[in-house]
Amino acid sequence: MTAYRQDALRCLSVLADGPAKAAAVAKVAGVKKAGDLMRADHYGWFERVTLGVYTLTPKGQAALSENAVELVRLKAAE
C-alpha cells in the first residue's frame, strides 16, 4: 500500500464522523496536505461541501468498511 493511500485512509477515517474543514482533518489525521489530497480526490471518496469543508461520498462511505482492517492497522501504528 502506498503512503498516499494511507494518508487518504487517515483522512477518510476523520470524515467518518461527518463533514469537517480540511485544516481540522489535516491536524487530526496527521496529514499535512489533507486539503490537497481531498481536493484531488483520486479515489472518489471526498466531496467538497463548501470552501475548505469536505465530506465523504457514497464511495467513501463504502471504503470505510472495505478498508476496515487497514484503518485499524493505521490507528494502531499511531
CORCOR-V147643 format. One record per backbone hydrogen bond with DSSP energy under -0.5 kcal/mol. CO is the residue of the C=O (numbers start at 1). NH is the residue of the N-H. If there is no record, write none. Layout:
co={CO,CO}
nh={NH,NH}
This chain:
co={2,3,4,5,6,7,8,9,10,11,12,13,14,15,20,21,22,23,24,25,26,26,30,31,33,34,35,36,37,41,45,47,50,52,53,53,54,55,57,58,59,60,61,61,62,63,65,67,68,69,70,71,72,73,74,75}
nh={6,7,8,9,10,11,12,13,14,15,16,16,17,18,54,25,26,27,28,29,30,31,32,34,37,38,39,40,41,44,57,55,53,22,49,50,20,47,61,62,63,64,64,65,66,67,68,71,72,73,74,75,76,77,78,78}
